[in-house]
Amino acid sequence: MEGDKFTDQNLVSILSIDGGGGIRGIILAVILNFLECELQKLDGPKARIADYFNTISGTNTGGLMTAMLTCPNSRGRPLYTANDIINIYLNYFTSIFCPPRRSLVWKLPFLERVTTFFLGPKYDGWCPHKVVRQLLGEKRLHDTLTDVVIVDYDNISDDLVVFSNQEMTKLPSLDALLSDICIGAMATPGYLPSHNFETIII
């Protein structure tokens, strides 16, 4: 039932949404929708994936799905259903991944690394930035309805940055906008440009 994720203190439920870059993300969305539909058969149409997991994590566009599943609406319930994610991918995919720059050059796979080195990533960054900000608004990491784990990469420190509610309790400056976290997680080298943003400075 809704909220049962907290009833057994010895059990920790974790959902990992790995990878799914580009259009492949629709596969993950379909699987998540199947899971949510099965949960609704058990506990009714208001059941949401975030009700059943202590922690939800994701990489790349899986990070965006993690944020969407746990981002609250004005009533304190998940802003998006898993089916919403499918529709968003179908309706906004061409916006998130605009026609690649230098399309003729990018049709030559053996030139991919050289092209990236000299001319930059395959896609312009403004498309995903605009869409993700529309989806997540001004919500921050502390707003999520359950614990999340989304991993970004810091080009300056040359190291991973783990954005999670647990880490945020030790380092409050990690309380960044969910949109910034997700845009950074989606910035696959060679395909999308790196995303510069600042967290809250304590």
N, C-alpha and C positions, 0 to 999 in steps of 0.2 A: 504494500500500500504506500501511498504518498508519504515520504518522510522516513520510511523504514531504514534508510541507509544509516541512520543514527541510533537505532535501537540496540544493536549488538556491538558493544564496545570492543570486542575481540576481533571483529570482522571489518576490514577496510576494502571497499569496492572501488576499483580504478578502471576507467575507460580511457584507452589510448587510441587516438585518431592519427595515424602516422601517414606522412607524405601526402600524396594526391595532388601533385603539382599540375596546374593547367586543367584541361578538360577531364583528366582522370579523377579530379575531385568529385565529379558527379557519381562515380562508383561508390565512394565513401558515403555520400549523401543518401544514396538509395539504401545502403546497408543500415545506416542510422535510422532512416524512416521505417524500415522493416522492424527494427528493434523497438522503436517507439510505438508502432502499431500493436505489436505483441504485448507490450506493457499496458496499453490502453484496453486490450481485451481482458486483462486481469483486473485493472483498477479503474476503468472508466476513461472517458474521452479527455479529461483534464490532466491525465498523467503525462509527465514530461521526463525526458532522459535525465535531466539534472536532479530529479527527485530521488534517483536510485544510486547515485555514485558519490562517494566522498571526494573523489578527485577525478577531474577530466583533463587530459593532456592532449596536445597536438603539435605537429610540426608542419611547416609550410602552410598550405591552405587548410590543413587539419587544425592549425592554430586558430584560423578564422572561424572554423566550425565550432571549435571549443568555446570561443568567445560568444558566438551567436546563441549557442545552446544554454549558456549560463548568464547572459546579459539580461537584467530585469526590466520589466515594463513598469508602468506607474502603479500597478497593483502588487508588485513584488513577485510576479510570476515570470517565467522565461518569455523573453520578447519574441522569440522565433521557435516554431516547431521544426522538427526534422523535415517535414514536407515543405515548409517555407524555404529551407535551404536548397532543396531540389529546384524549386521554382526560381529562386534567385540565381542559381547557377545557369539555368536555361535562359533566363531573361537578360542577365547582366554579363554573361561570359564574354560576349564580343566587346563589352565596355572595359572589363577587367583586363582582358588581353587584346588590346587594339591591334589592328594589322601591323605586323612587325616592320620596323624601319629597315631599309636596305633589303627588301624582301628577296630580290634576285640573288644577292650575295649569300643570304642565309639558306638558300636552297642547295648550297654546296657544303655539306657537312664537314668535309676535310678542312675547310677554311674557317670553321666556327671559332676556334680559339684565337686565330690570328685576327679575325674580324672583331671579336670582343675586345682584344687587347688594344687595338688601334681606334676602333669606332664606338666602343661602349656596348651596353647590353642590347639584346634583341628587341625588347619592348620599351616604350616610353613609360615612365613611372606615374604620370599624372592620372592615368585611367584607374588603376587600382586604388590610388590614394583617394580619389573622389568617391568611388563606390563604397569603400570600406568606411570612410568617415560618415557617409550617409547612413550606413547600416548600424553603426555603433554609437554615433553621436559623441557626447561628452562623457560617457561612462568610463570609469577607471577600474583598475584591477580590484580594488577593495569592494566594488559594487557587485561582483559576481555572486551568484546564488549558491555556488558550491566552490570548493577549492579548485583552482586550475593551475596547470603547468604549461607554459609556452616558452620555447627556447628561441632566442635571437642570437645573432653573432655581432660582436663589437669589433669593428675594423681598427679602432684606435688601440684597444688593449690586446687585440688579436686573440680573443678568447670568447667562450660562450657566456651569455647572460641568461640566467634562468628567472623568468618572471613567474612567480607563484605566490599564493597567499601565505604559505608557510615562510618563504624567504622574506616576504614583505614585513612579517612581524619582527624579523631581526634587522631588516634594512628598509625602513619606511620610504626611502627615496625611490624604491622600485615601483611605487604606486603611480604608474604611468597611464595614459589614456589607452584603452583597449585597442582603439584604432591604430595608434602608433605601434603598439606591440605586434599587432597582426600584420601590418604593412612591412615591418622589419622582418618578421618570420617568413613572409612570402618572397623576400628579396633574394631569389635564387641567383647565384653568380652566373653571369652570361645571359640571363633572361630578363631580370628586372634590376633596376639600379638600387644601390644601397639607400636606406632611409635614415636621414639624420633627425633625431629628436632628443629632447631632454626630459628626464623624469623630474619629479618634485625634489627640489633641493631642501634638505632639512638643516 
